[in-house]
Amino acid sequence: MKLKNALVKSLILFILLLQACGKNSPEKENEKPPVEEEKPGPLANKLRSQGKTENSPDNYFYNSDGTLSREEFYEYDNVKLSFQNKYYYKNNKRSASTFAADYSLGDTLTVSYRHDVTWTGNQITEVLEDWPYLDSPKGIQLANRELSTFSYDAKGFIKSIKIEWVKNGTKTRKQDLQLTTDGRGNLIKAEITTYDMNGDFMHSSTEVREYDDKVNPKYKLLSPISYFAFFSPNNVTKISGETTYTYKYNAAGLPIEETRKKGAEAAVVSNFYYHK
């Protein structure tokens, strides 16, 4: 019995010794802890900036709930320009935005306006824009208004926009936009007719667009006045057969580089940067 107990004790000591050696082995000491996978932040994949380089010229800032709070823009095609759009919300819907800009066209010029947004259910039905009218860079700023009214089809896609311009309380002209969308809601055709203050025909035009099947980072982001970008969920690839856009995309299907080419003009490259 004593021999049996001694053998058991020896076996236990041997097992403990093996465990101790394993803990102190160089392989265990140098073993790196598992790397935790980086979790996306609350603003993941939201557009942060767009331009030739990061943080210039167009930058976007967001509230904690992911809604856009402001847009800042600096310089455009050798014209010294800076502007800031601020966005305001009520009941989780955009209610207004304000715009302020400084131009330098030989003389410094400051421009500002305001958008007030009206909703019917979950659809924007009106945007009222108050803005200054400028006859020239040194001209007098006169109070003006632009009212855009939006209509939708049974699927909820935009189908028409009516725009009226008012200068000093008098209607100056109006536009009627008849819009055609594809199965995804992209605006593929806009038939635009312009009338004078008396309702008489002035001119008309048609714009046709094609799109990719990737995510448009500006979809429902900025102002519905920029209706093609605001209402189209995908990225434009061609405009009326003369301007083409090609893209490089990231793993999320978002464009990270855009190359715009119009006729014989030099190609213009723009990069997109996103929150992680």
Contacts in CASP RR format, 6 or more apart in sequence:
PFRMAT RR
TARGET T0000
AUTHOR 0000-0000-0000
METHOD contacts of the structure
MODEL  1
MKLKNALVKSLILFILLLQACGKNSPEKENEKPPVEEEKPGPLANKLRSQ
GKTENSPDNYFYNSDGTLSREEFYEYDNVKLSFQNKYYYKNNKRSASTFA
ADYSLGDTLTVSYRHDVTWTGNQITEVLEDWPYLDSPKGIQLANRELSTF
SYDAKGFIKSIKIEWVKNGTKTRKQDLQLTTDGRGNLIKAEITTYDMNGD
FMHSSTEVREYDDKVNPKYKLLSPISYFAFFSPNNVTKISGETTYTYKYN
AAGLPIEETRKKGAEAAVVSNFYYHK
22 28 0 8 1.000
38 276 0 8 1.000
40 276 0 8 1.000
41 275 0 8 1.000
41 276 0 8 1.000
42 64 0 8 1.000
42 66 0 8 1.000
43 62 0 8 1.000
43 66 0 8 1.000
43 275 0 8 1.000
44 274 0 8 1.000
44 275 0 8 1.000
44 276 0 8 1.000
45 252 0 8 1.000
45 254 0 8 1.000
45 274 0 8 1.000
45 275 0 8 1.000
46 60 0 8 1.000
46 62 0 8 1.000
46 66 0 8 1.000
46 217 0 8 1.000
46 274 0 8 1.000
46 275 0 8 1.000
47 60 0 8 1.000
47 217 0 8 1.000
47 218 0 8 1.000
47 221 0 8 1.000
47 272 0 8 1.000
47 273 0 8 1.000
47 274 0 8 1.000
48 59 0 8 1.000
48 60 0 8 1.000
48 273 0 8 1.000
48 274 0 8 1.000
48 275 0 8 1.000
49 55 0 8 1.000
49 56 0 8 1.000
49 58 0 8 1.000
49 59 0 8 1.000
49 60 0 8 1.000
49 272 0 8 1.000
49 273 0 8 1.000
50 58 0 8 1.000
50 270 0 8 1.000
50 271 0 8 1.000
50 272 0 8 1.000
50 273 0 8 1.000
51 57 0 8 1.000
51 58 0 8 1.000
51 270 0 8 1.000
51 271 0 8 1.000
51 272 0 8 1.000
52 269 0 8 1.000
52 270 0 8 1.000
52 271 0 8 1.000
53 271 0 8 1.000
54 271 0 8 1.000
54 273 0 8 1.000
55 273 0 8 1.000
56 74 0 8 1.000
56 75 0 8 1.000
57 73 0 8 1.000
57 74 0 8 1.000
57 75 0 8 1.000
57 76 0 8 1.000
58 71 0 8 1.000
58 72 0 8 1.000
58 73 0 8 1.000
59 71 0 8 1.000
59 72 0 8 1.000
59 73 0 8 1.000
60 68 0 8 1.000
60 70 0 8 1.000
60 71 0 8 1.000
60 221 0 8 1.000
61 68 0 8 1.000
61 69 0 8 1.000
61 70 0 8 1.000
61 71 0 8 1.000
61 72 0 8 1.000
62 68 0 8 1.000
62 69 0 8 1.000
62 275 0 8 1.000
63 69 0 8 1.000
63 89 0 8 1.000
65 92 0 8 1.000
67 87 0 8 1.000
67 89 0 8 1.000
67 94 0 8 1.000
68 87 0 8 1.000
68 221 0 8 1.000
68 222 0 8 1.000
69 86 0 8 1.000
69 87 0 8 1.000
70 84 0 8 1.000
70 85 0 8 1.000
70 86 0 8 1.000
70 87 0 8 1.000
71 84 0 8 1.000
71 85 0 8 1.000
71 87 0 8 1.000
71 222 0 8 1.000
72 82 0 8 1.000
72 83 0 8 1.000
72 84 0 8 1.000
72 85 0 8 1.000
73 81 0 8 1.000
73 82 0 8 1.000
73 83 0 8 1.000
73 84 0 8 1.000
74 81 0 8 1.000
74 82 0 8 1.000
75 81 0 8 1.000
75 82 0 8 1.000
79 103 0 8 1.000
79 104 0 8 1.000
79 105 0 8 1.000
80 103 0 8 1.000
80 104 0 8 1.000
81 101 0 8 1.000
81 102 0 8 1.000
81 103 0 8 1.000
81 104 0 8 1.000
82 101 0 8 1.000
82 102 0 8 1.000
83 99 0 8 1.000
83 100 0 8 1.000
83 101 0 8 1.000
83 102 0 8 1.000
84 99 0 8 1.000
84 100 0 8 1.000
84 101 0 8 1.000
85 97 0 8 1.000
85 98 0 8 1.000
85 99 0 8 1.000
85 222 0 8 1.000
85 223 0 8 1.000
86 97 0 8 1.000
86 98 0 8 1.000
87 94 0 8 1.000
87 96 0 8 1.000
87 97 0 8 1.000
88 94 0 8 1.000
88 95 0 8 1.000
88 96 0 8 1.000
88 97 0 8 1.000
88 98 0 8 1.000
89 95 0 8 1.000
93 117 0 8 1.000
93 119 0 8 1.000
94 117 0 8 1.000
94 124 0 8 1.000
95 116 0 8 1.000
95 117 0 8 1.000
96 114 0 8 1.000
96 115 0 8 1.000
96 116 0 8 1.000
96 117 0 8 1.000
97 114 0 8 1.000
97 115 0 8 1.000
97 117 0 8 1.000
97 223 0 8 1.000
98 112 0 8 1.000
98 113 0 8 1.000
98 114 0 8 1.000
98 115 0 8 1.000
99 111 0 8 1.000
99 112 0 8 1.000
99 113 0 8 1.000
99 114 0 8 1.000
99 115 0 8 1.000
99 131 0 8 1.000
100 110 0 8 1.000
100 111 0 8 1.000
100 112 0 8 1.000
101 110 0 8 1.000
101 111 0 8 1.000
101 112 0 8 1.000
102 108 0 8 1.000
102 109 0 8 1.000
102 110 0 8 1.000
103 109 0 8 1.000
103 110 0 8 1.000
103 111 0 8 1.000
103 137 0 8 1.000
105 137 0 8 1.000
106 137 0 8 1.000
107 137 0 8 1.000
107 138 0 8 1.000
109 134 0 8 1.000
109 137 0 8 1.000
111 131 0 8 1.000
111 132 0 8 1.000
111 134 0 8 1.000
111 141 0 8 1.000
112 131 0 8 1.000
112 132 0 8 1.000
113 129 0 8 1.000
113 130 0 8 1.000
113 131 0 8 1.000
113 132 0 8 1.000
114 129 0 8 1.000
114 130 0 8 1.000
114 131 0 8 1.000
115 127 0 8 1.000
115 128 0 8 1.000
115 129 0 8 1.000
115 223 0 8 1.000
115 225 0 8 1.000
116 127 0 8 1.000
116 128 0 8 1.000
117 124 0 8 1.000
117 126 0 8 1.000
117 127 0 8 1.000
117 224 0 8 1.000
118 124 0 8 1.000
118 125 0 8 1.000
118 126 0 8 1.000
118 127 0 8 1.000
118 128 0 8 1.000
119 125 0 8 1.000
123 150 0 8 1.000
123 152 0 8 1.000
123 156 0 8 1.000
124 150 0 8 1.000
124 224 0 8 1.000
125 149 0 8 1.000
125 150 0 8 1.000
125 151 0 8 1.000
126 147 0 8 1.000
126 148 0 8 1.000
126 149 0 8 1.000
126 150 0 8 1.000
127 147 0 8 1.000
127 148 0 8 1.000
127 150 0 8 1.000
127 223 0 8 1.000
127 224 0 8 1.000
127 225 0 8 1.000
128 145 0 8 1.000
128 146 0 8 1.000
128 147 0 8 1.000
128 148 0 8 1.000
129 145 0 8 1.000
129 146 0 8 1.000
129 147 0 8 1.000
129 148 0 8 1.000
129 225 0 8 1.000
130 143 0 8 1.000
130 144 0 8 1.000
130 145 0 8 1.000
131 144 0 8 1.000
131 145 0 8 1.000
131 146 0 8 1.000
132 141 0 8 1.000
132 142 0 8 1.000
132 143 0 8 1.000
132 144 0 8 1.000
133 141 0 8 1.000
133 142 0 8 1.000
133 143 0 8 1.000
133 144 0 8 1.000
133 167 0 8 1.000
134 141 0 8 1.000
142 167 0 8 1.000
142 168 0 8 1.000
143 168 0 8 1.000
144 165 0 8 1.000
144 166 0 8 1.000
144 167 0 8 1.000
144 168 0 8 1.000
145 165 0 8 1.000
145 166 0 8 1.000
145 169 0 8 1.000
146 163 0 8 1.000
146 164 0 8 1.000
146 165 0 8 1.000
146 166 0 8 1.000
147 163 0 8 1.000
147 164 0 8 1.000
147 166 0 8 1.000
148 161 0 8 1.000
148 162 0 8 1.000
148 163 0 8 1.000
148 224 0 8 1.000
148 225 0 8 1.000
149 161 0 8 1.000
149 162 0 8 1.000
149 163 0 8 1.000
150 158 0 8 1.000
150 160 0 8 1.000
150 161 0 8 1.000
150 224 0 8 1.000
151 158 0 8 1.000
151 159 0 8 1.000
151 160 0 8 1.000
151 161 0 8 1.000
151 162 0 8 1.000
152 158 0 8 1.000
152 159 0 8 1.000
153 159 0 8 1.000
153 181 0 8 1.000
155 185 0 8 1.000
157 181 0 8 1.000
157 183 0 8 1.000
157 185 0 8 1.000
157 231 0 8 1.000
158 179 0 8 1.000
158 181 0 8 1.000
158 185 0 8 1.000
158 187 0 8 1.000
158 227 0 8 1.000
158 231 0 8 1.000
159 178 0 8 1.000
159 179 0 8 1.000
159 181 0 8 1.000
160 176 0 8 1.000
160 177 0 8 1.000
160 178 0 8 1.000
160 179 0 8 1.000
161 175 0 8 1.000
161 177 0 8 1.000
161 179 0 8 1.000
161 227 0 8 1.000
162 174 0 8 1.000
162 175 0 8 1.000
162 176 0 8 1.000
162 177 0 8 1.000
163 174 0 8 1.000
163 175 0 8 1.000
163 177 0 8 1.000
164 171 0 8 1.000
164 173 0 8 1.000
164 174 0 8 1.000
165 171 0 8 1.000
165 172 0 8 1.000
165 173 0 8 1.000
165 174 0 8 1.000
166 172 0 8 1.000
170 197 0 8 1.000
171 197 0 8 1.000
172 196 0 8 1.000
172 197 0 8 1.000
173 194 0 8 1.000
173 195 0 8 1.000
173 196 0 8 1.000
173 197 0 8 1.000
173 202 0 8 1.000
174 194 0 8 1.000
174 195 0 8 1.000
174 199 0 8 1.000
175 192 0 8 1.000
175 193 0 8 1.000
175 194 0 8 1.000
175 195 0 8 1.000
176 192 0 8 1.000
176 193 0 8 1.000
176 195 0 8 1.000
177 190 0 8 1.000
177 191 0 8 1.000
177 192 0 8 1.000
177 193 0 8 1.000
177 227 0 8 1.000
178 190 0 8 1.000
178 191 0 8 1.000
178 193 0 8 1.000
179 187 0 8 1.000
179 189 0 8 1.000
179 190 0 8 1.000
179 191 0 8 1.000
179 227 0 8 1.000
180 187 0 8 1.000
180 188 0 8 1.000
180 189 0 8 1.000
180 190 0 8 1.000
181 187 0 8 1.000
181 188 0 8 1.000
181 231 0 8 1.000
182 188 0 8 1.000
182 211 0 8 1.000
184 211 0 8 1.000
184 213 0 8 1.000
184 233 0 8 1.000
184 234 0 8 1.000
185 231 0 8 1.000
185 232 0 8 1.000
185 233 0 8 1.000
186 209 0 8 1.000
186 211 0 8 1.000
186 232 0 8 1.000
186 233 0 8 1.000
186 234 0 8 1.000
187 209 0 8 1.000
187 227 0 8 1.000
187 228 0 8 1.000
187 231 0 8 1.000
187 232 0 8 1.000
188 208 0 8 1.000
188 209 0 8 1.000
188 210 0 8 1.000
188 211 0 8 1.000
189 206 0 8 1.000
189 207 0 8 1.000
189 208 0 8 1.000
189 209 0 8 1.000
190 206 0 8 1.000
190 207 0 8 1.000
190 227 0 8 1.000
190 228 0 8 1.000
191 204 0 8 1.000
191 205 0 8 1.000
191 206 0 8 1.000
192 204 0 8 1.000
192 205 0 8 1.000
192 206 0 8 1.000
192 207 0 8 1.000
193 201 0 8 1.000
193 203 0 8 1.000
193 204 0 8 1.000
194 201 0 8 1.000
194 202 0 8 1.000
194 203 0 8 1.000
194 204 0 8 1.000
195 201 0 8 1.000
195 202 0 8 1.000
196 202 0 8 1.000
206 240 0 8 1.000
207 239 0 8 1.000
207 240 0 8 1.000
208 239 0 8 1.000
208 240 0 8 1.000
208 241 0 8 1.000
209 228 0 8 1.000
209 232 0 8 1.000
209 236 0 8 1.000
209 238 0 8 1.000
209 239 0 8 1.000
209 240 0 8 1.000
210 236 0 8 1.000
210 237 0 8 1.000
210 238 0 8 1.000
211 232 0 8 1.000
211 234 0 8 1.000
211 235 0 8 1.000
211 236 0 8 1.000
211 237 0 8 1.000
212 234 0 8 1.000
212 235 0 8 1.000
212 237 0 8 1.000
212 247 0 8 1.000
213 234 0 8 1.000
214 234 0 8 1.000
214 235 0 8 1.000
214 247 0 8 1.000
214 249 0 8 1.000
214 253 0 8 1.000
214 254 0 8 1.000
214 255 0 8 1.000
215 233 0 8 1.000
215 234 0 8 1.000
215 235 0 8 1.000
215 252 0 8 1.000
215 253 0 8 1.000
215 254 0 8 1.000
216 229 0 8 1.000
216 232 0 8 1.000
216 233 0 8 1.000
216 234 0 8 1.000
216 235 0 8 1.000
217 254 0 8 1.000
217 255 0 8 1.000
217 272 0 8 1.000
217 274 0 8 1.000
218 229 0 8 1.000
218 230 0 8 1.000
219 229 0 8 1.000
219 230 0 8 1.000
219 231 0 8 1.000
219 232 0 8 1.000
219 233 0 8 1.000
220 230 0 8 1.000
220 231 0 8 1.000
221 229 0 8 1.000
221 230 0 8 1.000
222 229 0 8 1.000
222 230 0 8 1.000
223 230 0 8 1.000
224 230 0 8 1.000
224 231 0 8 1.000
228 236 0 8 1.000
235 245 0 8 1.000
235 247 0 8 1.000
235 255 0 8 1.000
235 258 0 8 1.000
236 245 0 8 1.000
237 244 0 8 1.000
237 245 0 8 1.000
237 246 0 8 1.000
237 247 0 8 1.000
238 244 0 8 1.000
238 245 0 8 1.000
242 262 0 8 1.000
242 263 0 8 1.000
243 260 0 8 1.000
243 261 0 8 1.000
243 262 0 8 1.000
243 263 0 8 1.000
244 260 0 8 1.000
244 261 0 8 1.000
244 262 0 8 1.000
245 258 0 8 1.000
245 259 0 8 1.000
245 260 0 8 1.000
245 261 0 8 1.000
246 258 0 8 1.000
246 259 0 8 1.000
246 261 0 8 1.000
247 255 0 8 1.000
247 256 0 8 1.000
247 257 0 8 1.000
247 258 0 8 1.000
247 259 0 8 1.000
248 255 0 8 1.000
248 256 0 8 1.000
248 257 0 8 1.000
249 255 0 8 1.000
249 256 0 8 1.000
250 256 0 8 1.000
250 274 0 8 1.000
254 272 0 8 1.000
254 274 0 8 1.000
255 272 0 8 1.000
256 271 0 8 1.000
256 272 0 8 1.000
256 273 0 8 1.000
257 269 0 8 1.000
257 270 0 8 1.000
257 271 0 8 1.000
257 272 0 8 1.000
258 269 0 8 1.000
258 270 0 8 1.000
258 271 0 8 1.000
258 272 0 8 1.000
259 267 0 8 1.000
259 268 0 8 1.000
259 269 0 8 1.000
260 267 0 8 1.000
260 268 0 8 1.000
260 269 0 8 1.000
260 270 0 8 1.000
261 267 0 8 1.000
261 268 0 8 1.000
END
